[in-house]
Amino acid sequence: MLLLHGFPEFWYSWRHQLREFKSEYRVVALDLRGYGESDAPAHQESYKLDCLIADIKDILDSLGYSKCVLIGH
């Protein structure tokens, strides 16, 4: 289960859901580009949907998954 936050939140906004779902799923909540303590991209184009989709795919690949339950707000 991959939990993605919205502006201006960061991974900590999912703390209750992380506890709730950890018994049934591998649950991951992370900071998106430029939020929390993550590095901000140099250009606004890096926030476009295509880049976010690529980020999600890269995250899944690095965790060893090809699909997930995706939750966002």
Secondary structure as UniProt FT lines:
FT   STRAND          2..4
FT   TURN            7..8
FT   HELIX           11..14
FT   HELIX           15..21
FT   TURN            22..24
FT   STRAND          28..29
FT   TURN            33..34
FT   TURN            36..37
FT   HELIX           44..47
FT   HELIX           49..63
FT   STRAND          70..72
//
